């Protein structure tokens, strides 16, 4: 059920991948043909060479006893993902305030962001620290991952510094490795900020550039309309080498063609070899877009201004699931190929895995202390799954149960990508379709990425 293959005509071979076991093999066409007829063949009738191939395929998960065994293995895998205690992952919104006026922003607070948008207080921060410490003792994870974002997280440095330092002390006392990520627009990122965070486990910083200089300045200006590209690039230059720096970007039909120029620009910079990852994703518009190729999605909290997270920041900061949601398939494939061509590390487009919404020990904490299963729901109190004060509200318990029962992949039939997708982005399903258990499918993008991965593996690159 989870086998995928890509013919490698130049070598008369076939790339095989099993998405459940993550096994990858380059085999002869004879071995691939054996896969096609194995269900009608007895093991005893196989030749010695065929039996060796059979054993190899079995050991790597390309063969199963029957379809029921495959289904059972999938259920077991997804249950293990849900209950896994190896990692306690917390995404903390220090504030919903922002100093930018991105033209695609749905928070709608370009005029008076300090007047209404939430900002975590030091008192709430202390209670958040206490909650996370209790979770460390309850879960006993092998590692603790803490991501700061918002809004613009660097607009609330006192909270970021306090939480990072106190949680570093808590994890050190328990001998638990701690990794800190920051997702920021980059305008306030300085060597002083990085140097302050490095002793507390700073793992990486993700910064957004929305195209070349002209396009970025149009898409992501300051509130007064001034451009931000040059200052951000200079900030990256100043901190590169002090910690891992990833570059992200949000494209739409009007900006996507500027990204090759951005990549060429980045390649020419003295910090190019210090970038840990470069990856771009499509913008989710607040109103349906009818242009050809654009996926019409309505982001979470679009009708509730100031309540939602920044779409730049939605995700874990590790550049995994949420960063590849709502895929504009053809353009994203093109940009991934250009990124690889210029030698920048990027996602292969296949290895995603179920995102944090499916994991019991991954949490998002809003500025008021509300807990959410996914950053995409932050600010919608009706979707809050708990609170750092451990208060028991019936409506939060109801929301928590809804997330526990999530299973959009059950509508996906026999799709081989279920282990890496789990039915797609739940936040997108909820906002676009009104049902978290309705899949959002981007199989076409996965297929394209698989072909690219196959040829990369075959070439030994």
Beta strands, then each sheet from edge to edge (+ up, - down):
strand 1: 3-8
strand 2: 13-18
strand 3: 23-28
strand 4: 87-93
strand 5: 143-149
strand 6: 177-184
strand 7: 202-208
strand 8: 244-251
strand 9: 275-282
strand 10: 362-365
strand 11: 370-372
strand 12: 386-387
sheet 1: 1+ 2- 3+
sheet 2: 9+ 8+ 7+ 6+ 5+ 4+ 10+ 11- 12+
end
